[in-house]
Amino acid sequence: MENMNTTEVCMKEGCDKFAYTSKNGQSPYCARHGGNMIDIKAKKIEKKAYYKTKWAAAIQEKTDLPNHKSLAEELGILRVLLDEKLNQCADAYELNMEAPSISALVLNVERIVSSIHGMDLKAAITEDNIKAIIDIISIVLFDNVKDKKVLKTINAEIANGIKKLEYNI
């Protein structure tokens, strides 16, 4: 409903109604000629902000969980969903009708399998690099440090550092 607190008339030719005014501002047009678009745009912006906050909070809640799912668990869930979807299809027609959702599940399975494979390769390379670095450090230390007490202290500190790394990885 139009607010009659304004004395300005709609800019649309031939219209004698008052211009639309709301808490969001004043339009040069009446509500009939699109003056209320100010409120509609404001409501859209509010709605977008609400959903952005809602989903951001939900995502943050999921990522803060201490017992979050691993990629292998996610893969298992997708495989179970795929099996259930395939078991629900009684004939070729139903299979054809479910093809888009089955295809999406298969693509998600493929994506997670690729991620797991890539992480396994990186982990293997990292593990090999760590072993090589430890070998180099050990050789340098044993060649240059003659005090066995100092070697034991260094060895204990390296072992503690490696344990800390394992918990962070």
N, CA, C and O atoms as a DFTB+ gen file, in Angstrom:
676 C
 N C O
     1  1       0.839      -1.177       0.000
     2  2       0.000       0.000       0.000
     3  2       0.881       1.235       0.000
     4  3       1.924       1.279       0.652
     5  1       0.443       2.225      -0.737
     6  2       1.230       3.441      -0.882
     7  2       1.155       4.295       0.366
     8  3       0.139       4.326       1.059
     9  1       2.237       4.981       0.637
    10  2       2.294       5.924       1.745
    11  2       1.919       7.294       1.200
    12  3       2.510       7.748       0.220
    13  1       0.956       7.956       1.810
    14  2       0.479       9.239       1.303
    15  2       1.187      10.430       1.943
    16  3       0.686      11.550       1.852
    17  1       2.347      10.222       2.594
    18  2       3.067      11.309       3.244
    19  2       3.826      12.169       2.241
    20  3       4.432      13.165       2.638
    21  1       3.816      11.835       1.006
    22  2       4.549      12.582      -0.001
    23  2       3.593      13.404      -0.853
    24  3       2.426      13.051      -1.028
    25  1       4.098      14.473      -1.362
    26  2       3.265      15.304      -2.230
    27  2       3.661      15.140      -3.680
    28  3       3.046      15.728      -4.570
    29  1       4.705      14.326      -3.925
    30  2       5.155      14.109      -5.292
    31  2       4.213      13.157      -6.007
    32  3       3.702      12.208      -5.411
    33  1       3.994      13.410      -7.252
    34  2       3.107      12.592      -8.062
    35  2       3.958      11.675      -8.922
    36  3       5.092      12.008      -9.267
    37  1       3.403      10.517      -9.267
    38  2       4.094       9.519     -10.086
    39  2       4.607      10.146     -11.376
    40  3       3.922      10.953     -12.003
    41  1       5.805       9.768     -11.757
    42  2       6.436      10.314     -12.959
    43  2       5.874       9.717     -14.250
    44  3       6.134      10.229     -15.338
    45  1       5.106       8.636     -14.126
    46  2       4.551       7.981     -15.317
    47  2       3.533       8.917     -15.952
    48  3       2.674       9.476     -15.270
    49  1       3.638       9.076     -17.237
    50  2       2.770       9.985     -17.949
    51  2       1.309       9.550     -17.822
    52  3       0.968       8.396     -18.080
    53  1       0.470      10.475     -17.429
    54  2      -0.959      10.201     -17.322
    55  2      -1.378       9.615     -15.978
    56  3      -2.560       9.332     -15.787
    57  1      -0.468       9.427     -15.058
    58  2      -0.798       8.858     -13.755
    59  2      -0.878       9.996     -12.737
    60  3       0.003      10.854     -12.677
    61  1      -1.946       9.988     -11.941
    62  2      -2.099      11.052     -10.952
    63  2      -1.960      10.548      -9.512
    64  3      -2.326      11.252      -8.570
    65  1      -1.433       9.332      -9.340
    66  2      -1.243       8.773      -7.999
    67  2       0.038       9.337      -7.387
    68  3       0.912       9.848      -8.086
    69  1       0.122       9.228      -6.047
    70  2       1.304       9.704      -5.344
    71  2       2.460       8.716      -5.525
    72  3       2.249       7.512      -5.671
    73  1       3.683       9.250      -5.512
    74  2       4.886       8.417      -5.633
    75  2       4.992       7.519      -4.414
    76  3       4.544       7.871      -3.322
    77  1       5.594       6.352      -4.618
    78  2       5.706       5.340      -3.564
    79  2       6.833       5.711      -2.601
    80  3       7.958       5.981      -3.023
    81  1       6.518       5.721      -1.297
    82  2       7.508       6.005      -0.269
    83  2       7.452       4.893       0.761
    84  3       6.375       4.466       1.174
    85  1       8.626       4.430       1.171
    86  2       8.686       3.397       2.211
    87  2       9.891       3.660       3.089
    88  3      10.592       4.656       2.913
    89  1      10.133       2.760       4.040
    90  2      11.298       2.914       4.923
    91  2      12.605       2.789       4.145
    92  3      13.657       3.206       4.629
    93  1      12.545       2.213       2.934
    94  2      13.741       2.029       2.121
    95  2      14.008       3.195       1.175
    96  3      14.999       3.186       0.444
    97  1      13.144       4.182       1.184
    98  2      13.346       5.341       0.328
    99  2      12.102       5.683      -0.460
   100  3      11.030       5.117      -0.244
   101  1      12.265       6.622      -1.382
   102  2      11.137       7.044      -2.197
   103  2      11.443       6.796      -3.661
   104  3      12.558       7.019      -4.132
   105  1      10.429       6.331      -4.364
   106  2      10.563       6.085      -5.789
   107  2       9.863       7.215      -6.534
   108  3       8.928       7.813      -6.003
   109  1      10.294       7.513      -7.739
   110  2       9.587       8.535      -8.502
   111  2       8.268       8.017      -9.094
   112  3       7.520       8.773      -9.713
   113  1       7.991       6.712      -8.895
   114  2       6.783       6.124      -9.468
   115  2       5.848       5.619      -8.365
   116  3       6.278       5.390      -7.234
   117  1       4.598       5.452      -8.695
   118  2       3.630       4.871      -7.758
   119  2       3.802       3.349      -7.762
   120  3       4.533       2.804      -8.588
   121  1       3.127       2.672      -6.837
   122  2       3.261       1.211      -6.725
   123  2       2.801       0.522      -8.004
   124  3       3.376      -0.493      -8.398
   125  1       1.784       1.055      -8.651
   126  2       1.265       0.443      -9.872
   127  2       2.293       0.453     -11.003
   128  3       2.296      -0.435     -11.856
   129  1       3.154       1.453     -11.004
   130  2       4.146       1.580     -12.069
   131  2       5.555       1.198     -11.616
   132  3       6.542       1.648     -12.198
   133  1       5.644       0.365     -10.574
   134  2       6.931      -0.200     -10.169
   135  2       7.631       0.522      -9.041
   136  3       8.796       0.243      -8.762
   137  1       6.958       1.432      -8.395
   138  2       7.569       2.158      -7.289
   139  2       7.913       1.261      -6.106
   140  3       8.853       1.532      -5.358
   141  1       7.144       0.194      -5.947
   142  2       7.383      -0.726      -4.823
   143  2       8.578      -1.649      -5.064
   144  3       8.861      -2.497      -4.218
   145  1       9.278      -1.515      -6.172
   146  2      10.450      -2.334      -6.450
   147  2      11.567      -2.062      -5.436
   148  3      12.436      -2.909      -5.230
   149  1      11.547      -0.890      -4.806
   150  2      12.536      -0.584      -3.767
   151  2      12.420      -1.600      -2.643
   152  3      13.422      -2.143      -2.179
   153  1      11.180      -1.856      -2.207
   154  2      10.954      -2.823      -1.124
   155  2      11.269      -4.246      -1.571
   156  3      11.849      -5.019      -0.808
   157  1      10.897      -4.596      -2.786
   158  2      11.150      -5.944      -3.298
   159  2      12.651      -6.204      -3.375
   160  3      13.109      -7.281      -2.992
   161  1      13.423      -5.236      -3.865
   162  2      14.877      -5.391      -3.933
   163  2      15.474      -5.517      -2.535
   164  3      16.372      -6.330      -2.314
   165  1      14.980      -4.719      -1.594
   166  2      15.484      -4.784      -0.220
   167  2      15.185      -6.149       0.390
   168  3      16.019      -6.702       1.107
   169  1      14.009      -6.694       0.112
   170  2      13.654      -8.014       0.638
   171  2      14.536      -9.094       0.035
   172  3      14.927     -10.027       0.736
   173  1      14.859      -8.990      -1.251
   174  2      15.748      -9.959      -1.898
   175  2      17.141      -9.913      -1.272
   176  3      17.759     -10.951      -1.034
   177  1      17.622      -8.716      -1.013
   178  2      18.947      -8.567      -0.399
   179  2      18.941      -9.163       0.999
   180  3      19.883      -9.857       1.382
   181  1      17.871      -8.894       1.778
   182  2      17.760      -9.466       3.116
   183  2      17.722     -10.994       3.061
   184  3      18.354     -11.670       3.873
   185  1      16.975     -11.526       2.095
   186  2      16.849     -12.985       1.957
   187  2      18.195     -13.610       1.602
   188  3      18.565     -14.638       2.169
   189  1      18.927     -13.005       0.678
   190  2      20.252     -13.516       0.311
   191  2      21.189     -13.496       1.508
   192  3      21.933     -14.450       1.735
   193  1      21.154     -12.414       2.270
   194  2      22.015     -12.310       3.450
   195  2      21.645     -13.380       4.475
   196  3      22.521     -13.971       5.107
   197  1      20.342     -13.626       4.636
   198  2      19.883     -14.646       5.578
   199  2      20.408     -16.023       5.175
   200  3      20.965     -16.742       6.004
   201  1      20.231     -16.393       3.902
   202  2      20.679     -17.709       3.451
   203  2      22.201     -17.831       3.492
   204  3      22.732     -18.892       3.820
   205  1      22.896     -16.753       3.163
   206  2      24.357     -16.785       3.222
   207  2      24.815     -17.062       4.644
   208  3      25.715     -17.873       4.862
   209  1      24.206     -16.398       5.603
   210  2      24.545     -16.608       7.013
   211  2      24.156     -18.009       7.459
   212  3      24.912     -18.674       8.166
   213  1      22.975     -18.454       7.045
   214  2      22.484     -19.775       7.441
   215  2      23.411     -20.877       6.955
   216  3      23.797     -21.745       7.737
   217  1      23.782     -20.859       5.657
   218  2      24.621     -21.919       5.112
   219  2      26.050     -21.809       5.602
   220  3      26.719     -22.824       5.795
   221  1      26.530     -20.586       5.808
   222  2      27.878     -20.430       6.345
   223  2      27.960     -21.020       7.749
   224  3      28.946     -21.667       8.102
   225  1      26.916     -20.792       8.550
   226  2      26.891     -21.350       9.903
   227  2      26.820     -22.871       9.856
   228  3      27.491     -23.546      10.636
   229  1      26.012     -23.418       8.948
   230  2      25.891     -24.874       8.831
   231  2      27.214     -25.495       8.398
   232  3      27.610     -26.537       8.920
   233  1      27.891     -24.868       7.456
   234  2      29.181     -25.385       6.989
   235  2      30.208     -25.307       8.106
   236  3      30.976     -26.245       8.317
   237  1      30.223     -24.193       8.819
   238  2      31.167     -24.048       9.928
   239  2      30.906     -25.097      10.999
   240  3      31.838     -25.656      11.578
   241  1      29.625     -25.357      11.256
   242  2      29.251     -26.376      12.248
   243  2      29.756     -27.746      11.833
   244  3      30.233     -28.512      12.671
   245  1      29.659     -28.058      10.562
   246  2      30.110     -29.360      10.066
   247  2      31.633     -29.481      10.105
   248  3      32.158     -30.561      10.377
   249  1      32.339     -28.402       9.840
   250  2      33.795     -28.484       9.802
   251  2      34.412     -28.447      11.192
   252  3      35.558     -28.861      11.365
   253  1      33.677     -27.959      12.185
   254  2      34.207     -27.895      13.538
   255  2      34.037     -29.189      14.317
   256  3      34.534     -29.300      15.438
   257  1      33.348     -30.165      13.749
   258  2      33.114     -31.400      14.476
   259  2      34.424     -32.162      14.669
   260  3      35.193     -32.311      13.720
   261  1      34.686     -32.645      15.885
   262  2      35.933     -33.379      16.098
   263  2      35.946     -34.740      15.410
   264  3      37.014     -35.252      15.072
   265  1      34.791     -35.321      15.203
   266  2      34.706     -36.649      14.585
   267  2      34.206     -36.531      13.154
   268  3      33.265     -37.227      12.770
   269  1      34.819     -35.666      12.362
   270  2      34.386     -35.497      10.981
   271  2      34.721     -36.736      10.156
   272  3      35.619     -37.511      10.487
   273  1      33.978     -36.890       9.089
   274  2      34.153     -38.077       8.247
   275  2      35.422     -37.954       7.398
   276  3      35.786     -36.867       6.948
   277  1      36.066     -39.066       7.197
   278  2      37.219     -39.092       6.310
   279  2      36.713     -39.273       4.882
   280  3      35.535     -39.553       4.658
   281  1      37.607     -39.110       3.936
   282  2      37.214     -39.312       2.541
   283  2      36.759     -40.753       2.295
   284  3      35.852     -40.991       1.498
   285  1      37.385     -41.705       2.975
   286  2      36.987     -43.106       2.805
   287  2      35.557     -43.319       3.296
   288  3      34.793     -44.068       2.687
   289  1      35.195     -42.654       4.410
   290  2      33.824     -42.776       4.909
   291  2      32.841     -42.120       3.950
   292  3      31.765     -42.662       3.698
   293  1      33.202     -40.959       3.415
   294  2      32.354     -40.290       2.435
   295  2      32.166     -41.177       1.202
   296  3      31.065     -41.270       0.658
   297  1      33.240     -41.820       0.771
   298  2      33.172     -42.725      -0.365
   299  2      32.236     -43.890      -0.051
   300  3      31.437     -44.288      -0.898
   301  1      32.330     -44.434       1.148
   302  2      31.448     -45.523       1.555
   303  2      29.993     -45.105       1.538
   304  3      29.131     -45.862       1.092
   305  1      29.714     -43.901       2.022
   306  2      28.335     -43.397       2.020
   307  2      27.818     -43.283       0.590
   308  3      26.695     -43.694       0.297
   309  1      28.638     -42.725      -0.299
   310  2      28.218     -42.582      -1.701
   311  2      27.977     -43.946      -2.356
   312  3      27.033     -44.103      -3.130
   313  1      28.814     -44.917      -2.052
   314  2      28.635     -46.251      -2.635
   315  2      27.351     -46.907      -2.138
   316  3      26.648     -47.569      -2.901
   317  1      27.049     -46.720      -0.851
   318  2      25.795     -47.260      -0.310
   319  2      24.602     -46.593      -0.991
   320  3      23.643     -47.267      -1.367
   321  1      24.661     -45.260      -1.152
   322  2      23.579     -44.551      -1.838
   323  2      23.415     -45.043      -3.271
   324  3      22.294     -45.220      -3.747
   325  1      24.533     -45.263      -3.956
   326  2      24.485     -45.757      -5.330
   327  2      23.869     -47.155      -5.385
   328  3      23.024     -47.430      -6.237
   329  1      24.291     -48.031      -4.483
   330  2      23.715     -49.383      -4.434
   331  2      22.216     -49.332      -4.177
   332  3      21.453     -50.040      -4.834
   333  1      21.784     -48.504      -3.232
   334  2      20.354     -48.391      -2.916
   335  2      19.577     -47.863      -4.109
   336  3      18.490     -48.351      -4.417
   337  1      20.135     -46.867      -4.778
   338  2      19.464     -46.293      -5.951
   339  2      19.309     -47.343      -7.046
   340  3      18.263     -47.416      -7.692
   341  1      20.355     -48.163      -7.259
   342  2      20.289     -49.206      -8.283
   343  2      19.319     -50.314      -7.880
   344  3      18.618     -50.864      -8.730
   345  1      19.276     -50.645      -6.592
   346  2      18.363     -51.691      -6.122
   347  2      16.903     -51.273      -6.210
   348  3      16.023     -52.128      -6.300
   349  1      16.634     -49.983      -6.184
   350  2      15.261     -49.498      -6.276
   351  2      14.693     -49.630      -7.690
   352  3      13.476     -49.621      -7.877
   353  1      15.568     -49.749      -8.675
   354  2      15.117     -49.828     -10.066
   355  2      14.680     -51.255     -10.389
   356  3      15.477     -52.191     -10.339
   357  1      13.399     -51.399     -10.721
   358  2      12.846     -52.725     -10.994
   359  2      13.008     -53.131     -12.459
   360  3      13.087     -54.319     -12.769
   361  1      13.058     -52.150     -13.356
   362  2      13.171     -52.480     -14.780
   363  2      13.996     -51.398     -15.495
   364  3      14.462     -50.435     -14.887
   365  1      14.154     -51.598     -16.801
   366  2      14.991     -50.687     -17.584
   367  2      14.405     -49.272     -17.611
   368  3      15.151     -48.294     -17.637
   369  1      13.077     -49.161     -17.606
   370  2      12.437     -47.845     -17.626
   371  2      12.795     -47.052     -16.364
   372  3      13.163     -45.880     -16.448
   373  1      12.687     -47.690     -15.202
   374  2      13.014     -47.013     -13.948
   375  2      14.509     -46.658     -13.895
   376  3      14.886     -45.595     -13.402
   377  1      15.341     -47.556     -14.408
   378  2      16.772     -47.281     -14.455
   379  2      17.052     -46.055     -15.326
   380  3      17.878     -45.209     -14.983
   381  1      16.358     -45.977     -16.444
   382  2      16.509     -44.846     -17.350
   383  2      16.026     -43.548     -16.697
   384  3      16.631     -42.493     -16.888
   385  1      14.946     -43.626     -15.934
   386  2      14.410     -42.441     -15.265
   387  2      15.347     -41.956     -14.147
   388  3      15.415     -40.758     -13.869
   389  1      16.054     -42.871     -13.521
   390  2      16.966     -42.526     -12.426
   391  2      18.384     -42.235     -12.919
   392  3      19.273     -41.953     -12.116
   393  1      18.599     -42.302     -14.234
   394  2      19.938     -42.124     -14.798
   395  2      20.628     -40.825     -14.378
   396  3      21.819     -40.860     -14.067
   397  1      19.940     -39.682     -14.353
   398  2      20.642     -38.456     -13.945
   399  2      21.183     -38.508     -12.508
   400  3      22.320     -38.108     -12.257
   401  1      20.377     -38.993     -11.581
   402  2      20.846     -39.047     -10.193
   403  2      21.922     -40.122     -10.017
   404  3      22.853     -39.943      -9.233
   405  1      21.796     -41.237     -10.742
   406  2      22.826     -42.287     -10.692
   407  2      24.133     -41.750     -11.261
   408  3      25.206     -42.000     -10.714
   409  1      24.037     -41.020     -12.349
   410  2      25.224     -40.436     -12.975
   411  2      25.911     -39.453     -12.027
   412  3      27.139     -39.432     -11.939
   413  1      25.130     -38.644     -11.324
   414  2      25.704     -37.688     -10.366
   415  2      26.426     -38.423      -9.243
   416  3      27.509     -38.009      -8.829
   417  1      25.839     -39.506      -8.748
   418  2      26.493     -40.289      -7.692
   419  2      27.799     -40.905      -8.192
   420  3      28.807     -40.896      -7.487
   421  1      27.772     -41.441      -9.416
   422  2      28.980     -42.050      -9.986
   423  2      30.084     -41.000     -10.148
   424  3      31.251     -41.279      -9.875
   425  1      29.716     -39.796     -10.591
   426  2      30.714     -38.732     -10.730
   427  2      31.294     -38.338      -9.370
   428  3      32.490     -38.068      -9.260
   429  1      30.455     -38.304      -8.338
   430  2      30.957     -37.985      -6.997
   431  2      31.885     -39.074      -6.480
   432  3      32.897     -38.778      -5.845
   433  1      31.546     -40.337      -6.750
   434  2      32.414     -41.449      -6.350
   435  2      33.751     -41.321      -7.048
   436  3      34.800     -41.474      -6.422
   437  1      33.719     -41.039      -8.344
   438  2      34.951     -40.909      -9.125
   439  2      35.807     -39.765      -8.602
   440  3      37.029     -39.890      -8.524
   441  1      35.173     -38.647      -8.242
   442  2      35.886     -37.485      -7.733
   443  2      36.588     -37.802      -6.409
   444  3      37.742     -37.427      -6.207
   445  1      35.886     -38.491      -5.519
   446  2      36.482     -38.831      -4.219
   447  2      37.591     -39.864      -4.384
   448  3      38.620     -39.779      -3.714
   449  1      37.389     -40.846      -5.275
   450  2      38.442     -41.848      -5.520
   451  2      39.696     -41.154      -6.053
   452  3      40.807     -41.491      -5.645
   453  1      39.529     -40.190      -6.958
   454  2      40.680     -39.445      -7.481
   455  2      41.377     -38.658      -6.374
   456  3      42.605     -38.595      -6.323
   457  1      40.582     -38.059      -5.491
   458  2      41.169     -37.308      -4.371
   459  2      41.970     -38.223      -3.450
   460  3      43.076     -37.884      -3.031
   461  1      41.402     -39.380      -3.142
   462  2      42.092     -40.331      -2.268
   463  2      43.393     -40.798      -2.922
   464  3      44.432     -40.876      -2.266
   465  1      43.330     -41.106      -4.220
   466  2      44.520     -41.557      -4.942
   467  2      45.601     -40.481      -4.919
   468  3      46.771     -40.777      -4.676
   469  1      45.210     -39.229      -5.173
   470  2      46.176     -38.130      -5.157
   471  2      46.788     -37.931      -3.789
   472  3      47.985     -37.670      -3.673
   473  1      45.973     -38.053      -2.747
   474  2      46.496     -37.901      -1.386
   475  2      47.437     -39.039      -1.033
   476  3      48.446     -38.826      -0.361
   477  1      47.112     -40.261      -1.485
   478  2      48.000     -41.395      -1.235
   479  2      49.356     -41.186      -1.900
   480  3      50.394     -41.475      -1.306
   481  1      49.346     -40.680      -3.138
   482  2      50.612     -40.415      -3.831
   483  2      51.429     -39.355      -3.110
   484  3      52.637     -39.509      -2.933
   485  1      50.770     -38.275      -2.694
   486  2      51.475     -37.209      -1.981
   487  2      52.019     -37.710      -0.651
   488  3      53.132     -37.354      -0.261
   489  1      51.245     -38.532       0.048
   490  2      51.695     -39.067       1.333
   491  2      52.914     -39.960       1.142
   492  3      53.851     -39.915       1.939
   493  1      52.904     -40.769       0.087
   494  2      54.041     -41.659      -0.173
   495  2      55.291     -40.839      -0.493
   496  3      56.378     -41.148      -0.005
   497  1      55.141     -39.811      -1.299
   498  2      56.284     -38.961      -1.636
   499  2      56.799     -38.256      -0.394
   500  3      58.007     -38.189      -0.170
   501  1      55.893     -37.732       0.410
   502  2      56.284     -37.031       1.631
   503  2      56.989     -37.982       2.593
   504  3      58.007     -37.624       3.186
   505  1      56.454     -39.188       2.750
   506  2      57.059     -40.167       3.656
   507  2      58.469     -40.530       3.183
   508  3      59.390     -40.624       3.994
   509  1      58.638     -40.732       1.877
   510  2      59.965     -41.039       1.339
   511  2      60.931     -39.874       1.564
   512  3      62.092     -40.083       1.917
   513  1      60.444     -38.644       1.357
   514  2      61.293     -37.467       1.574
   515  2      61.706     -37.350       3.034
   516  3      62.859     -37.038       3.331
   517  1      60.774     -37.597       3.942
   518  2      61.087     -37.516       5.372
   519  2      62.150     -38.546       5.741
   520  3      63.090     -38.234       6.473
   521  1      62.007     -39.769       5.240
   522  2      63.003     -40.810       5.532
   523  2      64.376     -40.416       5.001
   524  3      65.385     -40.627       5.673
   525  1      64.420     -39.848       3.808
   526  2      65.701     -39.429       3.228
   527  2      66.327     -38.301       4.054
   528  3      67.537     -38.300       4.276
   529  1      65.525     -37.356       4.504
   530  2      66.037     -36.250       5.321
   531  2      66.565     -36.775       6.652
   532  3      67.626     -36.354       7.112
   533  1      65.828     -37.689       7.266
   534  2      66.272     -38.277       8.538
   535  2      67.595     -39.006       8.350
   536  3      68.480     -38.909       9.201
   537  1      67.740     -39.733       7.252
   538  2      69.005     -40.431       6.976
   539  2      70.167     -39.436       6.846
   540  3      71.255     -39.670       7.373
   541  1      69.928     -38.336       6.146
   542  2      70.980     -37.327       5.969
   543  2      71.357     -36.716       7.315
   544  3      72.539     -36.582       7.628
   545  1      70.364     -36.349       8.101
   546  2      70.626     -35.750       9.421
   547  2      71.389     -36.728      10.307
   548  3      72.333     -36.346      10.999
   549  1      70.974     -37.991      10.281
   550  2      71.639     -39.005      11.116
   551  2      73.109     -39.144      10.741
   552  3      73.971     -39.193      11.618
   553  1      73.395     -39.206       9.464
   554  2      74.785     -39.358       9.014
   555  2      75.614     -38.155       9.442
   556  3      76.724     -38.309       9.951
   557  1      75.071     -36.955       9.235
   558  2      75.803     -35.732       9.598
   559  2      76.040     -35.684      11.107
   560  3      77.137     -35.351      11.554
   561  1      75.018     -36.014      11.886
   562  2      75.168     -35.975      13.346
   563  2      76.190     -36.990      13.842
   564  3      77.069     -36.646      14.633
   565  1      76.087     -38.215      13.393
   566  2      77.006     -39.258      13.871
   567  2      78.447     -39.010      13.413
   568  3      79.390     -39.403      14.099
   569  1      78.617     -38.367      12.269
   570  2      79.968     -38.056      11.807
   571  2      80.596     -36.888      12.571
   572  3      81.814     -36.848      12.741
   573  1      79.780     -35.941      13.034
   574  2      80.313     -34.715      13.612
   575  2      80.174     -34.586      15.129
   576  3      80.931     -33.844      15.754
   577  1      79.221     -35.293      15.725
   578  2      79.035     -35.186      17.173
   579  2      79.592     -36.448      17.814
   580  3      79.136     -37.556      17.529
   581  1      80.593     -36.271      18.694
   582  2      81.253     -37.428      19.320
   583  2      80.706     -37.726      20.717
   584  3      80.934     -38.816      21.242
   585  1      79.993     -36.784      21.325
   586  2      79.463     -36.960      22.671
   587  2      78.153     -37.745      22.597
   588  3      77.175     -37.268      22.022
   589  1      78.133     -38.941      23.174
   590  2      76.956     -39.812      23.109
   591  2      75.767     -39.218      23.866
   592  3      74.620     -39.452      23.487
   593  1      76.025     -38.457      24.926
   594  2      74.947     -37.844      25.702
   595  2      74.208     -36.811      24.842
   596  3      72.979     -36.742      24.863
   597  1      74.953     -36.025      24.102
   598  2      74.367     -35.027      23.207
   599  2      73.577     -35.720      22.102
   600  3      72.492     -35.265      21.741
   601  1      74.108     -36.814      21.564
   602  2      73.395     -37.563      20.517
   603  2      72.063     -38.103      21.033
   604  3      71.060     -38.071      20.320
   605  1      72.051     -38.602      22.277
   606  2      70.811     -39.120      22.857
   607  2      69.791     -37.999      23.023
   608  3      68.607     -38.205      22.754
   609  1      70.220     -36.832      23.455
   610  2      69.321     -35.681      23.615
   611  2      68.737     -35.260      22.267
   612  3      67.535     -35.028      22.143
   613  1      69.602     -35.167      21.269
   614  2      69.141     -34.800      19.919
   615  2      68.159     -35.841      19.393
   616  3      67.128     -35.488      18.820
   617  1      68.470     -37.108      19.584
   618  2      67.617     -38.201      19.143
   619  2      66.233     -38.109      19.800
   620  3      65.214     -38.277      19.129
   621  1      66.199     -37.842      21.119
   622  2      64.933     -37.735      21.850
   623  2      64.115     -36.551      21.334
   624  3      62.900     -36.668      21.176
   625  1      64.761     -35.418      21.071
   626  2      64.043     -34.240      20.570
   627  2      63.493     -34.473      19.170
   628  3      62.378     -34.046      18.870
   629  1      64.241     -35.131      18.323
   630  2      63.758     -35.459      16.971
   631  2      62.562     -36.396      17.063
   632  3      61.570     -36.210      16.359
   633  1      62.651     -37.410      17.934
   634  2      61.540     -38.355      18.099
   635  2      60.287     -37.631      18.583
   636  3      59.192     -37.911      18.094
   637  1      60.423     -36.705      19.535
   638  2      59.279     -35.929      20.027
   639  2      58.689     -35.060      18.917
   640  3      57.470     -34.937      18.795
   641  1      59.563     -34.461      18.113
   642  2      59.084     -33.649      16.992
   643  2      58.300     -34.460      15.982
   644  3      57.286     -34.000      15.457
   645  1      58.773     -35.679      15.707
   646  2      58.075     -36.548      14.760
   647  2      56.713     -36.962      15.315
   648  3      55.734     -37.022      14.572
   649  1      56.648     -37.246      16.619
   650  2      55.364     -37.588      17.236
   651  2      54.378     -36.440      17.117
   652  3      53.201     -36.665      16.832
   653  1      54.836     -35.217      17.330
   654  2      53.971     -34.035      17.190
   655  2      53.471     -33.912      15.756
   656  3      52.303     -33.596      15.526
   657  1      54.348     -34.160      14.800
   658  2      53.948     -34.105      13.387
   659  2      52.875     -35.139      13.070
   660  3      51.919     -34.838      12.355
   661  1      53.020     -36.352      13.593
   662  2      52.048     -37.400      13.321
   663  2      50.668     -37.019      13.830
   664  3      49.671     -37.342      13.184
   665  1      50.581     -36.343      14.964
   666  2      49.283     -35.935      15.491
   667  2      48.661     -34.810      14.677
   668  3      47.437     -34.709      14.607
   669  1      49.479     -33.964      14.061
   670  2      48.974     -32.864      13.264
   671  2      48.565     -33.277      11.866
   672  3      47.753     -32.601      11.234
   673  1      49.114     -34.377      11.373
   674  2      48.819     -34.834      10.012
   675  2      47.593     -35.617       9.990
   676  3      47.181     -36.089       8.931
